[in-house]
Amino acid sequence: MTNSAISRQIVVAITGASGARYAQRLVECLSQGDAHVHLVASPNGERLFREELDVSSITPTAFSTASVGGMSMYSYKDVGAKIASGSFHTDGMIICPCSGNTLAAVAAGLGDNLIARSAAVTLKENRRLVLVTREMPLTQIDLRNALHLSRAGATVCPASPGFYMLPETVDDLVDFVVGKLLDLVGMPHELNTRWASRLEPTGNSEDANHR
């Protein structure tokens, strides 16, 4: 696929909160579509993939599907990378999963690593910034940081899968969250996440009463 055919440029950052499969599936779905993925992982994000997915390092081979839109990878320490500049246009950034430490760094406006710097630039340019928090319970500090970011224009999207689609596997739960993330950055997908599709098999309006 040529660059002219790619309609979206999405930054994905992976940090150390548990939930590596969310990040892996997200990148797979983005790269299957017309998005070019700009990927950066923190050291703890790399460790997360090793411990939860038995992946030695985060490279394109860590994702099970062939990339259509393409992928670029960046060093966590390279604050001079192009995704840290507002002059490089992107269509949004997703931090998945987002640790409490990263939530705090972004809320404070720090830019001492590429993830925090890219997030600051995303907010500065009024682009979509999605933070997929997963840790629980939340302290008052976490809640204040999330509120501060929400007021600044970010979307705080906890990895909280719904159960109304009657999931049967862990992958079904993962897809529910990933489908929501794709919606938030305007990426079309065919994941089974829509309430309307829950009603389609029977057409029974009584199902809606159980929502």
Helices and strands as residue ranges (DSSP letters): G 3-5, E 8-14, H 20-32, E 35-41, H 43-53, G 60-62, E 71-74, G 82-84, E 93-98, H 100-107, H 114-124, E 129-133, H 140-152, E 155-156, H 170-184, H 195-199, G 205-210
